[in-house]
């Protein structure tokens, strides 16, 4: 019987709570998260290949969720693997001010107190949100540490750091000078609740049961004749500028160019032909309201139609809607308009209609398309360079599926509204000139429906200018809009590396890989590519790996309303970080969403105990062993296990190089459990106990030591805490910490 000698202070059961904080402190104190401090390799070799990942910065206002845990695990696996491979490895962390998202969270906090953001002036509200964020900013960082994130905290950045803001301003100025930024009236997505414009990507679409109304538009000068128009939004007809039909629609060819009388408004408008009209929708004839529909806005520009805004930003009808409707809420106006159409004989019928409706992705309110003066980026020139980069292989998507989606979206991209009517964020650095009479010009003019002010003069500057170089003005009004968060975070890879330590940008840019969830492919990944090429002339990253979304065990999306959200830190408290990490990655195939159940974590907790027990046995039998200078004489069984070890190392290396995380994790798992525990330990323990040949006993100890040591390295990227704890108790360990060891070659 083998005696388990507990001289290595290994308790009978593995207890993550006693290990994880201690081990993380050891890593931080070692300084090895900082690539500048990494030790050399064996044989005097130096680290020469830079390898950098920029962490997608979590929002500074909230705790981590399981998606963050998966992202952290996958990136930490890559970083630890590359560090062991001998690369100069930097994982740069940070936090995102998350403009709109954070302000929404803070507004909810105010609502619970019976308050509204509109009760506070700009400076007061900003300071309140700033203080709130500072209170919560370290929460995510501490949670990342608990998950084992081996990032260089000395280089951590915040999207509102002054040096980051300076770079964002420089990029905006360069875009403007190059004619790629403009201010003008265009159709935007307006959220009536939050009182701000949103980008196309921030609009969520829901299938809803509504009604389709069929309305008579009488032909001018032709008694009793009319064209029948179908619409889902009768309230916007008050702002109609035309009726449109498809030019190939035989039913209406003779009517193109004729005038109709707009019901309720007694205004003549023209019937136009436009290819954007779908003959299959309704009657094939549609109302054109350029101020309140994106397609109609484009039709209006093509046909030089008037833009009449009848819905205001306050969700009420404007004066342009007429005396009978001005001031009514949109829902009230719709009801009254339908009643009036019916009483005046214009309503033909109404019928149920199921269609897709755009809503705010945060509050669920129906989005109001409206024309507004905003700042836009001309996106197509930037998109073309990003598309070219993918076609040339300068940026490679690990998944062909996401590359195809990326190419399709980028090929159909529209100009990007980067203005947000919120307080929290980076203010757009524009100063509008006051005239000599002290007029505030259009800087404070109503946004909705405003035509571009050709005489508008402004200065782009991060500080208030002394004098306008164009008009000579010396008094200015600051722009109150802030940048869309994605405009600043789209510059994150180069902005961070240009503002950390000297030489970082030259050494680590372009970065190696961008790893993130597929749901922000367009929000962030595409924009980083466009902004990176534009600002630096180089790709921001060489590869893109997009992981799936975490779903519950029944493959349902996790949400608070469903009650199926899992707090990753609660799972860590119960089972340990290693068990959660291994459970997340064990089935993390690219292209696929991941069903998650805590039974998977429990299974990996059992595996952690298996590792602990195997190590405990091994170390108890290595008390008198010294591998230095020893030349083992291997048995056939020894050669077989070493061959299996080499094969496992090669496969795991290949899998990690190919981002096949689940394959790599499963290979490490199966080698340790079945090859090391079931075969190797069973063989060597007999020889250690029973062999009368001292050399054979020492060879058996060498094999035990060697295979355990290399197994710890192979498992370390996936389960760093337990492997480091065991490594710290290994006899004759080569390095100060496993984190700085060499990968099995």
C-alpha positions in Angstrom: 0.0 0.0 0.0 1.3 3.4 -1.0 1.6 5.9 1.9 0.3 9.5 1.2 2.8 11.7 2.9 1.2 15.2 3.3 4.4 17.1 3.7 3.4 19.4 0.8 0.5 20.9 2.8 -2.1 19.6 0.3 -5.4 19.1 2.0 -7.5 16.1 1.4 -10.0 18.1 -0.7 -9.4 21.0 -3.0 -11.0 24.1 -1.7 -11.0 27.0 -4.3 -11.9 29.6 -1.6 -8.6 28.9 0.1 -6.6 29.0 -3.1 -7.9 31.5 -5.6 -7.3 34.8 -3.8 -3.8 33.7 -2.7 -2.8 32.6 -6.2 -4.1 35.7 -7.9 -2.0 37.8 -5.4 1.0 35.7 -6.3 0.5 36.4 -10.0 0.1 40.1 -9.5 3.1 40.3 -7.2 5.2 38.4 -9.7 4.6 41.2 -12.3 4.4 38.7 -15.1 1.1 40.1 -16.4 3.2 43.0 -17.6 5.1 41.8 -20.8 8.0 44.0 -19.8 8.7 41.8 -16.8 8.4 38.4 -18.4 11.5 36.2 -17.8 13.6 34.7 -20.6 13.1 31.2 -21.9 15.2 28.1 -21.3 18.6 28.1 -22.9 19.0 31.8 -22.7 16.4 32.4 -25.4 14.6 35.8 -25.5 11.0 36.4 -26.1 10.7 38.1 -29.5 7.2 37.8 -30.9 4.7 40.4 -29.6 1.2 39.0 -29.0 -1.6 41.4 -27.9 -5.3 41.2 -27.2 -7.3 44.3 -26.4 -10.0 43.3 -24.0 -13.5 44.4 -25.0 -14.0 46.9 -22.2 -17.0 46.0 -20.0 -19.4 48.8 -19.1 -18.2 50.7 -16.1 -21.7 50.8 -14.6 -22.6 47.1 -14.1 -21.5 43.7 -12.9 -20.3 41.0 -15.2 -22.7 38.4 -16.7 -22.0 34.9 -18.1 -21.2 36.4 -21.6 -18.4 38.4 -20.0 -17.2 35.2 -18.2 -17.0 33.3 -21.4 -15.2 36.2 -23.2 -12.8 36.5 -20.3 -12.1 32.8 -20.2 -11.5 32.5 -24.0 -9.1 35.5 -24.1 -7.3 34.4 -20.9 -6.8 31.0 -22.5 -5.2 32.6 -25.5 -3.0 34.9 -23.4 -1.8 32.2 -21.0 -1.1 29.8 -23.9 0.9 32.5 -25.8 2.8 33.5 -22.7 3.7 29.8 -22.1 4.7 29.6 -25.8 7.3 32.4 -25.2 5.6 35.4 -26.8 5.8 38.9 -25.5 2.2 38.8 -24.3 0.0 41.8 -23.5 -3.7 41.6 -22.6 -4.8 45.2 -22.2 -7.9 45.8 -20.0 -10.2 48.7 -19.7 -13.6 50.0 -19.0 -16.2 51.7 -21.2 -18.3 54.7 -20.1 -21.1 53.2 -22.2 -22.8 56.5 -22.8 -26.4 55.7 -23.6 -26.5 52.4 -21.7 -25.1 54.0 -18.5 -27.4 57.0 -18.7 -30.4 54.7 -19.1 -29.3 52.8 -16.0 -28.9 56.0 -14.1 -32.3 57.3 -15.3 -33.9 54.2 -13.9 -32.2 54.9 -10.6 -33.6 58.4 -10.7 -37.1 57.1 -11.5 -37.1 54.9 -8.4 -36.5 58.1 -6.5 -39.3 59.9 -8.2 -37.0 62.1 -10.2 -36.2 62.7 -13.9 -33.0 63.6 -15.7 -34.8 66.7 -17.1 -34.9 68.2 -13.6 -31.1 68.7 -13.6 -28.9 71.0 -15.7 -26.2 69.4 -17.8 -23.3 69.9 -15.5 -25.1 68.6 -12.4 -26.4 65.5 -14.2 -23.0 64.7 -15.6 -21.4 65.0 -12.2 -24.1 62.7 -10.7 -23.5 60.1 -13.3 -19.7 60.4 -13.0 -19.9 59.8 -9.2 -22.2 56.8 -9.8 -19.7 55.3 -12.3 -16.7 55.9 -10.1 -18.5 54.0 -7.3 -19.1 51.0 -9.7 -16.1 51.2 -11.9 -14.0 48.8 -10.0 -16.7 46.2 -9.7 -16.1 44.6 -13.1 -12.3 44.7 -12.6 -12.5 42.8 -9.3 -14.8 40.3 -10.9 -12.4 39.8 -13.8 -9.7 39.0 -11.3 -11.9 36.5 -9.6 -12.3 34.7 -13.0 -8.5 34.6 -13.3 -8.0 37.3 -16.0 -4.2 37.7 -16.4 -4.3 41.1 -17.9 -1.8 43.9 -17.3 -3.7 46.2 -15.0 -0.9 48.7 -15.0 -2.0 49.6 -18.6 -5.8 49.7 -17.9 -7.6 52.4 -19.7 -11.0 54.1 -19.4 -12.9 55.5 -22.4 -13.2 58.9 -20.7 -9.4 59.2 -19.8 -8.3 62.6 -21.1 -5.7 61.1 -23.4 -8.3 58.8 -25.0 -10.7 61.7 -25.4 -7.9 63.7 -27.1 -7.4 61.0 -29.7 -11.1 60.7 -30.3 -11.2 64.5 -31.0 -8.3 64.2 -33.3 -10.0 61.5 -35.3 -13.2 63.5 -35.5 -11.3 66.6 -36.8 -9.4 64.5 -39.4 -12.7 63.0 -40.6 -14.2 66.5 -40.9 -11.2 67.9 -42.7 -11.3 64.9 -45.1 -15.0 65.5 -45.9 -16.1 62.4 -44.1 -18.1 64.1 -41.3 -21.0 66.4 -41.9 -23.8 68.0 -40.1 -27.2 68.1 -41.8 -30.8 67.1 -41.8 -31.3 63.4 -42.4 -33.8 60.8 -41.2 -32.8 59.4 -37.8 -34.2 56.9 -35.3 -35.7 58.9 -32.4 -36.6 57.3 -29.0 -39.5 59.4 -27.6 -38.8 58.1 -24.0 -35.0 58.8 -23.9 -35.2 61.8 -26.1 -32.2 60.9 -28.2 -31.3 59.7 -31.7 -30.1 56.1 -32.1 -28.1 54.4 -34.8 -29.7 51.8 -37.0 -28.0 49.1 -34.9 -29.7 50.3 -31.8 -33.1 49.7 -33.2 -34.6 46.3 -32.4 -37.4 44.9 -34.6 -40.4 43.1 -33.3 -43.3 41.4 -35.1 -46.5 43.1 -34.0 -50.2 42.8 -34.8 -51.3 46.2 -36.1 -53.8 47.5 -38.7 -53.5 48.4 -42.3 -55.7 51.3 -43.3 -56.9 51.8 -46.9 -57.5 55.5 -47.7 -58.9 57.4 -50.7 -56.7 60.1 -52.2 -59.0 62.0 -54.6 -57.6 62.8 -58.1 -57.6 66.6 -58.6 -60.1 67.7 -61.4 -61.5 64.2 -61.8 -64.8 64.0 -59.9 -65.3 60.7 -58.1 -61.8 59.3 -59.1 -59.2 58.5 -56.6 -56.1 56.4 -55.9 -56.3 54.0 -53.0 -53.3 54.1 -50.6 -52.5 51.6 -47.8 -50.7 52.7 -44.6 -49.9 51.4 -41.1 -49.3 55.0 -39.9 -52.2 57.3 -40.7 -51.0 59.9 -38.3 -48.1 60.8 -40.6 -50.2 61.3 -43.7 -50.6 64.9 -42.5 -47.0 65.4 -43.7 -47.4 63.6 -47.0 -45.5 65.2 -49.9 -46.5 62.7 -52.6 -48.1 59.4 -53.5 -45.6 56.9 -55.0 -46.1 53.8 -57.3 -43.6 51.5 -58.9 -42.8 52.6 -62.5 -43.4 49.1 -63.8 -46.8 48.8 -62.2 -49.2 48.8 -65.2 -52.2 49.7 -62.9 -50.8 53.2 -62.3 -48.7 54.2 -65.2 -51.4 56.6 -66.5 -51.6 58.3 -63.1 -47.9 59.2 -62.7 -47.6 63.0 -62.7 -51.2 63.7 -61.8 -52.2 65.5 -58.6 -54.2 64.2 -55.7 -55.8 66.0 -52.8 -54.4 65.1 -49.5 -57.3 64.1 -47.2 -57.9 66.2 -44.1 -55.2 68.7 -45.2 -56.8 69.9 -48.5 -53.3 70.1 -50.0 -52.4 69.0 -53.5 -49.6 66.5 -53.9 -48.2 64.7 -56.9 -48.2 61.0 -57.9 -44.6 59.9 -58.6 -43.0 56.7 -59.8 -40.1 55.2 -57.8 -38.5 51.8 -57.8 -38.5 51.7 -54.0 -42.2 51.0 -54.0 -43.2 47.3 -53.6 -46.2 46.6 -55.9 -47.2 43.8 -53.5 -47.7 45.9 -50.5 -51.3 47.0 -49.9 -52.6 48.4 -53.2 -49.2 49.1 -54.7 -49.6 52.8 -54.1 -48.0 54.3 -50.9 -48.0 57.7 -49.2 -44.7 59.4 -49.2 -43.8 61.2 -45.9 -40.1 62.2 -46.2 -39.9 63.5 -42.6 -41.0 60.2 -41.0 -39.8 57.2 -43.0 -36.3 56.3 -44.1 -37.5 55.0 -47.5 -39.7 58.0 -48.0 -36.8 60.3 -47.1 -34.8 58.8 -50.0 -37.8 59.0 -52.3 -38.2 62.7 -51.3 -34.6 63.5 -52.1 -34.8 61.8 -55.5 -38.0 63.7 -56.4 -37.2 67.0 -54.7 -40.2 66.7 -52.4 -41.0 68.9 -49.4 -40.1 67.6 -46.0 -42.9 68.3 -43.5 -42.5 67.2 -39.9 -45.8 66.5 -38.2 -44.5 64.5 -35.3 -42.2 66.2 -32.8 -39.5 64.9 -30.5 -41.8 65.1 -27.6 -44.1 62.4 -29.2 -46.7 65.1 -29.9 -48.1 66.4 -33.2 -46.5 69.6 -34.4 -48.1 72.8 -35.6 -47.6 71.5 -39.2 -50.1 68.8 -38.5 -52.9 71.4 -38.5 -55.1 73.0 -35.8 -57.2 69.9 -35.3 -54.3 67.7 -34.4 -51.4 69.9 -33.2 -50.4 69.1 -29.6 -52.0 65.7 -29.5 -50.0 62.6 -28.5 -49.3 60.4 -31.5 -51.6 57.7 -30.3 -54.4 60.2 -29.7 -53.8 61.7 -33.1 -54.0 58.4 -34.9 -57.4 57.6 -33.3 -58.8 61.0 -34.2 -57.4 60.9 -37.8 -59.0 57.5 -38.4 -62.3 58.8 -37.1 -62.1 61.9 -39.3 -61.2 59.9 -42.4 -64.2 57.7 -41.8 -66.6 60.5 -41.1 -65.4 62.4 -44.2 -65.7 59.4 -46.5 -61.9 58.8 -47.1 -61.5 55.6 -45.2 -62.2 52.5 -47.4 -61.4 49.8 -44.9 -59.0 48.6 -42.2 -57.7 45.1 -41.7 -55.3 43.3 -39.3 -51.7 43.4 -40.4 -48.7 41.7 -38.9 -45.4 43.5 -39.6 -42.0 44.3 -38.2 -41.8 47.4 -36.0 -38.7 49.2 -34.9 -38.4 49.8 -31.1 -35.7 51.2 -28.8 -33.4 48.3 -27.8 -33.4 49.6 -24.2 -37.0 50.7 -23.4 -39.0 49.0 -26.1 -40.8 52.2 -27.2 -41.7 52.4 -30.8 -39.0 54.4 -32.7 -40.1 57.5 -34.4 -38.2 58.1 -37.7 -37.8 61.8 -38.1 -35.6 64.3 -39.9 -33.2 66.0 -37.6 -29.9 68.0 -37.7 -27.3 65.6 -36.5 -23.6 64.8 -37.1 -23.0 61.9 -39.5 -20.0 60.0 -40.8 -19.9 59.2 -44.5 -19.4 55.5 -44.0 -19.0 54.0 -47.5 -15.4 55.1 -48.1 -14.4 53.7 -44.7 -16.3 50.5 -45.3 -14.7 49.9 -48.7 -11.2 49.7 -47.1 -12.4 47.3 -44.4 -14.0 45.1 -47.1 -10.8 45.1 -49.1 -8.8 44.1 -46.0 -11.0 41.0 -45.5 -10.8 40.1 -49.2 -7.0 40.4 -49.2 -6.7 38.4 -46.0 -5.3 41.3 -44.0 -8.0 40.6 -41.4 -9.1 37.0 -41.2 -12.4 35.8 -39.7 -12.0 32.5 -37.9 -15.6 31.7 -39.0 -16.5 31.9 -42.7 -20.1 32.4 -41.5 -19.4 35.7 -39.8 -17.1 36.8 -42.7 -20.1 36.4 -45.0 -22.4 38.3 -42.7 -19.8 41.1 -42.3 -19.3 41.5 -46.1 -23.1 41.6 -46.7 -23.7 44.3 -44.1 -20.7 46.4 -45.0 -21.8 46.4 -48.6 -25.2 47.8 -47.7 -24.1 50.3 -45.1 -25.7 53.7 -44.5 -24.2 56.9 -43.1 -23.6 56.7 -39.4 -25.4 59.1 -37.0 -22.8 59.7 -34.3 -24.8 62.4 -32.4 -26.5 61.5 -29.1 -28.7 63.9 -27.2 -27.5 62.7 -23.8 -25.2 64.2 -21.2 -23.1 61.2 -20.3 -20.2 60.8 -22.8 -17.7 62.6 -24.8 -19.1 66.0 -26.0 -18.7 66.6 -29.7 -15.9 69.3 -29.9 -17.8 71.9 -31.9 -18.4 75.5 -31.1 -21.1 77.4 -33.0 -20.3 81.0 -33.8 -22.6 83.8 -32.5 -23.4 86.6 -34.9 -22.5 90.2 -34.1 -26.1 90.7 -33.0 -25.7 87.9 -30.5 -28.0 85.6 -32.4 -27.6 82.0 -31.5 -28.1 80.9 -35.1 -29.2 77.3 -35.6 -27.1 75.9 -32.8 -30.2 76.1 -30.6 -32.8 75.9 -33.4 -35.3 73.0 -33.2 -33.7 69.9 -34.6 -36.8 68.2 -35.9 -37.5 69.1 -39.5 -34.9 71.8 -39.6 -33.3 72.5 -43.0 -29.6 72.7 -43.1 -28.4 76.2 -42.3 -26.0 77.0 -45.1 -24.7 80.0 -43.2 -24.0 78.0 -40.0 -20.5 78.6 -38.9 -18.6 76.6 -36.3 -15.2 75.7 -35.1 -14.0 72.2 -34.2 -11.8 72.4 -31.1 -11.5 70.6 -27.8 -11.3 73.9 -26.0 -13.3 77.1 -26.5 -11.7 79.1 -29.3 -10.8 82.7 -29.0 -11.8 83.7 -32.5 -13.4 81.9 -35.5 -10.9 81.9 -38.4 -13.8 81.9 -40.9 -16.2 84.6 -39.7 -14.2 86.3 -37.0 -16.8 85.6 -34.2 -15.5 85.8 -30.7 -18.6 84.4 -28.9 -19.5 80.8 -29.2 -22.1 78.2 -28.2 -20.9 74.7 -27.3 -22.4 71.7 -29.0 -24.4 69.8 -26.4 -24.5 66.4 -28.2 -22.2 63.7 -27.2 -20.6 61.0 -29.4 -22.2 57.7 -29.9 -20.2 55.4 -27.6 -19.3 53.2 -30.5 -17.6 56.1 -32.2 -15.0 56.4 -29.4 -14.8 52.6 -28.7 -14.3 52.1 -32.4 -10.9 53.7 -31.9 -10.1 51.6 -28.8 -7.2 49.4 -30.2 -5.1 52.2 -31.4 -6.2 54.8 -28.8 -5.2 52.5 -25.9 -1.9 51.5 -27.3 -1.0 55.1 -28.2 -1.7 56.2 -24.6 -0.2 53.4 -22.4 3.6 52.9 -22.2 6.1 54.4 -24.7 6.6 52.0 -27.6 3.5 50.0 -27.0 1.8 51.1 -30.3 4.9 50.3 -32.3 5.3 46.9 -30.7 1.8 45.6 -30.4 -0.2 47.2 -33.2 -1.8 45.7 -35.1 -3.0 43.4 -32.3 -3.2 39.7 -32.8 -6.9 38.9 -32.4 -10.2 40.5 -31.5 -12.3 38.0 -29.6 -15.9 39.0 -28.7 -19.5 38.0 -29.0 -21.1 37.8 -32.5 -23.8 40.2 -31.4 -21.5 43.2 -31.6 -20.0 42.3 -35.0 -21.5 45.5 -36.5 -21.7 47.7 -33.4 -18.0 47.3 -32.7 -15.8 45.0 -34.7 -16.7 46.5 -38.1 -16.3 50.0 -36.7 -12.9 49.2 -35.2 -11.8 48.0 -38.6 -13.0 51.1 -40.4 -11.6 53.5 -37.8 -8.4 51.6 -37.4 -7.5 51.7 -41.1 -8.6 55.3 -41.4 -6.6 56.6 -38.4 -3.5 54.4 -38.7 -3.4 53.0 -42.1 -3.2 49.5 -40.6 -5.7 46.9 -39.5 -6.5 47.0 -35.8 -6.2 43.2 -35.5 -5.1 40.3 -37.6 -7.9 37.8 -36.7 -11.5 38.0 -35.5 -12.9 35.2 -33.4 -16.6 35.6 -32.5 -18.0 33.4 -29.7 -21.6 32.3 -29.4 -24.1 33.7 -26.9 -24.8 31.9 -23.6 -28.3 30.4 -23.3 -29.9 28.5 -20.6 -30.1 24.7 -20.6 -33.2 24.8 -22.7 -31.4 27.0 -25.2 -33.5 30.0 -24.3 -32.0 33.5 -24.3 -31.1 34.6 -20.8 -33.0 37.6 -19.5 -34.1 39.0 -16.2 -37.7 38.9 -17.2 -37.5 35.1 -17.7 -35.7 34.6 -14.4 -33.0 32.5 -16.0 -30.0 34.8 -15.7 -27.0 33.2 -14.0 -24.6 35.3 -11.9 -21.1 34.0 -12.7 -19.6 35.1 -9.4 -22.2 33.1 -7.5 -21.2 30.0 -9.5 -17.5 30.8 -8.7 -18.4 31.0 -5.0 -20.1 27.6 -5.1 -17.7 25.7 -7.4 -14.5 27.7 -8.0 -13.4 29.7 -11.0 -11.6 26.8 -12.7 -14.8 24.7 -12.8 -16.8 27.6 -14.3 -14.1 28.4 -16.9 -13.8 24.7 -18.0 -17.6 24.3 -18.1 -17.9 27.4 -20.4 -15.1 26.4 -22.8 -15.7 22.6 -22.9 -18.4 23.0 -25.6 -17.5 26.5 -26.9 -17.5 25.8 -30.6 -17.3 28.8 -32.9 -20.6 29.7 -34.8 -22.8 28.2 -32.1 -24.6 29.6 -29.1 -23.9 27.7 -25.8 -26.5 26.1 -23.6 -25.4 26.5 -20.0 -26.5 24.5 -17.0 -24.8 24.3 -13.6 -24.6 20.6 -13.9 -21.7 21.2 -16.4 -19.9 23.3 -13.7 -20.4 20.5 -11.1 -18.9 18.0 -13.5 -15.8 20.2 -13.9 -15.6 20.7 -10.2 -15.3 16.9 -9.9 -12.5 17.1 -12.5 -10.7 19.7 -10.4 -10.9 17.3 -7.5 -9.5 14.6 -9.7 -6.6 16.8 -10.6 -6.0 17.6 -7.0 -6.1 14.0 -5.8 -3.8 12.9 -8.6 -1.3 15.6 -7.8 -1.6 14.9 -4.1 -0.7 11.2 -4.7 2.1 12.2 -7.1 3.8 14.7 -4.8 3.6 12.3 -1.9 5.8 9.9 -3.9 8.3 12.5 -5.1 9.6 13.5 -1.7 13.1 12.1 -2.3 13.2 12.7 -6.1 15.6 15.0 -7.9 15.3 15.0 -11.7 18.4 17.1 -12.3 21.2 15.2 -14.0 19.2 11.9 -14.0 19.1 9.9 -17.2 16.1 7.6 -17.1 15.8 4.2 -18.7 12.2 4.1 -19.9 10.1 1.0 -20.0 7.7 0.4 -22.9 4.9 1.7 -20.7 7.0 4.9 -20.0 7.6 5.4 -23.7 3.9 4.9 -24.4 2.7 7.6 -21.9 5.4 10.0 -23.1 4.3 9.4 -26.6 0.7 10.1 -25.6 1.8 13.2 -23.8 3.6 14.5 -26.9 0.6 13.8 -29.1 -1.8 15.5 -26.6 0.6 18.6 -26.5 0.7 18.7 -30.3 -3.1 18.4 -30.7 -3.8 21.0 -28.0 -1.3 23.4 -29.6 -2.9 22.9 -33.0 -6.4 23.4 -31.6 -5.5 26.6 -29.8 -3.8 28.0 -32.8 -7.0 27.3 -34.7 -9.3 28.7 -32.0 -10.8 25.2 -31.4 -11.1 25.9 -27.7 -13.5 23.0 -27.0 -11.3 20.5 -28.7 -8.3 21.7 -26.8 -10.1 21.6 -23.5 -11.4 18.2 -24.1 -8.0 16.9 -25.2 -6.4 18.2 -22.0 -9.2 16.8 -19.9 -9.1 13.3 -21.5 -5.3 13.1 -21.4 -5.1 13.9 -17.7 -8.1 11.7 -16.7 -7.5 8.7 -18.9 -3.8 8.7 -19.8 -2.2 10.1 -16.7 -4.6 9.0 -13.9 -5.9 5.7 -15.3 -2.7 4.5 -16.9 0.5 6.3 -15.9 -0.3 6.6 -12.2 -1.4 3.0 -12.0 1.8 1.8 -13.7 4.4 3.9 -11.7 2.9 3.5 -8.3 3.6 -0.2 -8.4 7.1 0.4 -9.4 7.7 3.1 -6.8 6.3 0.8 -4.1 7.5 -2.6 -5.2 10.5 -2.2 -7.5 13.8 -3.5 -6.1 15.7 -1.8 -8.9 16.6 1.7 -7.6 17.1 3.0 -11.1 13.7 1.7 -12.3 12.0 3.3 -9.2 13.7 6.6 -10.0 12.7 6.4 -13.6 9.1 5.8 -12.5 9.4 8.9 -10.3 10.8 10.8 -13.2 7.9 9.8 -15.5 5.4 10.8 -12.7 7.2 14.1 -12.2 7.5 14.8 -16.0 4.0 13.9 -17.0 2.4 15.8 -14.0 4.6 18.9 -14.8 3.6 18.9 -18.5 0.0 18.2 -17.7 -0.2 21.2 -15.5 1.1 23.3 -18.3 -1.4 21.9 -20.8 -4.3 22.5 -18.3 -3.1 25.9 -17.1 -4.8 28.1 -19.8 -8.1 26.5 -18.9 -7.8 26.0 -15.1 -5.1 28.4 -14.0 -5.8 28.5 -10.2 -5.5 24.8 -9.3 -2.6 24.2 -11.7 -0.6 27.1 -10.3 -1.3 26.0 -6.7 0.0 22.5 -7.5 2.9 23.9 -9.4 3.9 25.9 -6.4 4.3 22.6 -4.5 6.2 20.7 -7.2 9.7 19.7 -6.3 12.5 21.3 -8.4 10.1 23.5 -10.4 12.1 25.5 -13.0 10.4 28.9 -12.7 9.0 31.2 -10.0 5.5 30.6 -11.3 3.7 28.3 -13.7 2.4 31.4 -15.4 5.9 32.1 -16.7 6.7 28.5 -17.6 7.5 27.1 -21.1 4.8 25.3 -23.2 5.4 21.6 -23.9 7.0 21.3 -27.3 
